[in-house]
Each structure stands twice: as structure tokens, then as C-alpha cells.
């Protein structure tokens, strides 16, 4: 497979994987996951039909990073978080090695991307409600130690 052209997104990921930082900071166990995230972003098609991996990195802006995150996080919240961490790290490592390939006015477009909050499951909301009622009830009695730990059950007046 030919190496990607100098200065595009595929090149950025290739340079990051060839750097000392990649094997040092990314464990062998999680490298497959990183590869999938890199491929997911690089193979993403724009409205014009071209691959993100073929696009140059120099014109990448924070607005573009926000848009890419919004597209990828839809239905894949965990991959969105991994994407931000991976791109932020790859950008920093490769920028240090090849600063002339980056726009100096945009230090790292992946810093400051607003992450979507993950809604807690309904079950944990019930537990939180139970712990609140336990705290309210404990003003009339003392919750037992196991109940305080689990914050699920409380029997007022227990010792």
C-alpha cells in the first residue's frame, strides 16, 4: 500500500503511529481500538464524497473538529470520546515533529471540543432518589452502615 501524501489526515495518523509516543503511550491491548477509530475518521465521507483521510490537515479548524465529532458521536458516544483523545494526541505529537505542515494560527483544533454528556441510566437515578429519601429519613433515625454504603436501602431508627 503506498504511503499517504504528505500533510493529509492519513499522513497525520501514519506519522503518529511511527512516532515514539504511540508505542509508549498506547498499550498493545488497545491499539486495535485506536486503529478502528483512525479508520472510522479517515474513511468518513464528506458531503462532496471525498474521504476525510485524503484532506489536508493545514485548513483543519475547531469548527471542522466540532462537526466531525458531532457526526461520529451520533449513536457512538464512546467512539466520539476516543476520537477526541486520539486526534488531540496525534495532532500534538506530529505538530512537534512537522510544525511547517500545520497552521500556526490554529494550535490544535481538537482542544475544547464540547463532549456530549452521557445520560445516566434510569436505574441509577432511582438509587439517587433512594439515597435522598434515606438521608431525609435518617434525620429521624440512624441508617445502618450497609445502607449508608449502598445508598439504596434505609431503615429509620436502625443502629
N, C-alpha and C positions, 0 to 999 in steps of 0.2 A: 504494500500500500504506500503510495507516495506521501511524503511529508506535507503537511498543510502549508499554505502560503504564509509568509512572514507577516505577522501583525493582525491575524484574524482570531476569532474566538477558539477555533480548533487549535491554532498555534498556541494560544494562551494556556489551554489545558495541557497540551503536549509538553510545553516548557515547564509547567508546574510539576507534572509527573516526573520529568527528568531532573528536577532540582533536588538538592539535598534535603529540603524541607519536607517533601512528600513522604519518603520512606521514614523520615524521622518523626513526623507528626501524625501520620495516618497509619494505624495499625493494619497488619496483614489481614486481619479478620474483617475490617470494614472497607477495605479497598474496593471490593466488588460493588458495594453500595455507592461509593464515590464515583466509580466508573459509570454506573447506571444514571446517576444524576447528571454527570457530564454529557452522556449521550442524549439524555432527555432534553437538555437545553440545546445542545449542538444540532440535534435533528429537528428541533421545533421549526415549523414553517411560518413565515410571516404572511401577511395579507397578500403580498405580491407573489408568494410562492417560493421564495428563496430560503435556504437554511440559515438559522442564526449562526451556526458554526462557520459559515462562509463569509460572514460580515466582519468588517474591520473593527478593532476594539477602540481605535482612537476617537470616533464620534460617539461612543457609549456615554450616556448621561444618566444622572439619577432618575430622571423621568422614564427613560428606557428600562432601567433596572426595576423600577416600580411596576411597569407594565408587564415585564417578563415574569416577575414574581406573582402578580395577580393572575396571569394566565396559568401558571404551573400550580399554584396553590389550590386552585378550584378543584375540589374533590381529592386533593392530595396534600393535606396540611403538613404532614411530616416532611414530605419531599420539598415543600416550599422553604421550610426552616433549614434543611440541609443545603438547599441551593444557595441561600444567602450566605451561610457559613463557608461553603466551598468557594463560591465566587469571590467573596471578600478576601479569603486567604490566598487564593490563586492570584488575584489582582495584586496584592501586596508583594508576594514573593517575586512574580515576574516583573513587576514595575521596578523593583530594586535592581534586577539584572539587566533590563532593557528599557530604561526610562525614556529614550527617544521614541518609542513606539506608542506612548501614551500622551494624552492631552494633559499638559501641566496645569491647566485651569480646573480640571476635574480630578481631584486626587484619587478617590475610589468611589464609584457610583453605587456600590453595594452597602456602604455605610449609611445608616439612617433609614433603610427600607423598613417601613412600618409593617410589623408582622401581625397577621390575623390572630386574634385570641381564640383559643380553643374553649368551647363551651364545656363546662363540667357536666358529667353525666347526671341524669336526674337522680340516681341513687345517692350520689354524694351530696346533692342539695338536701335530700331528706335527712341524711346524717347530720348535716349542719343545723337543720331545723331542730332535730332531736337534741343536739348538744346545747342549743339555745334554751330549749324548754328545760333541760337538765339544770342549766345554770340558774334559770328562774326558780325552779323548784328547790334548788339547793339553798336558797335563802331561808327556807323554812326547815331544812334538814341538811344532812351531810350526805353527799353522794359517796358510794363506796369506791374504793381505789380502782377496781376493774372498770367500773362505769366511767370514771373520770378519764381513764386511759383510752377506752374505745370511743367515748363521747357518743354512744348510741343509746345506752340504757341508763336510767337513773331511778333510784327508789328513794324518795324523800324520807329522811329520818334514819336511813341505814347508817351503820357505823363503820 
